Amino acid sequence: MTLLITVFAAVISTVVWYTRKNDDLKISMLALMYWGASIMWFIDAIYEYAELHAEYFVPAAQDMVNDAFLGFAVVALGLIIWMVRLLIVDPKGRLRAVLKNDLKI
């Protein structure tokens, strides 16, 4: 499940990045983080398959739920890292404008 969730996140973020005219929000960084996580989970799946063989394809329900939570946590952590970076860089200057207006009052 972790591999599936991160691959979906990687594909969606790549499509969004590719369809935008400019990359001022650095969606490319988000896509690269998700593709890196997808590669990591793919290698993990290869090693787990080498260990379990046919049992790999019939996981317990509890294992699937745990893997789904882990996959969603990885996607959420990637979004948090991307948003923090976006707030620090502030490419459109919106945060600076809000802070300037609040400080003048």
FENLINFEN-V162506 format. One line per field, one symbol per residue. ss: DSSP state (H for helix, E for strand, C for the rest). psi: psi as a letter, one per 40 degrees, with the letter a starting at -180 (. if undefined). Layout:
ss = ???
psi = ???
This chain:
ss = CHHHHHHHHHHHHHHHHHHCCCCCCCHHHHHHHHHHHHHHHHHHHHHHHHHHHHHHHCCCHHHHHHHHHHHHHHHHHHHHHHHHHHHHHCCCCHHHHHHHHHHHC
psi = ddddddddddddddddddeidifdefddddddddddddddddddddddddddbdedegiidddddddddddddddddddddddddddddgdeeddddddddddd.
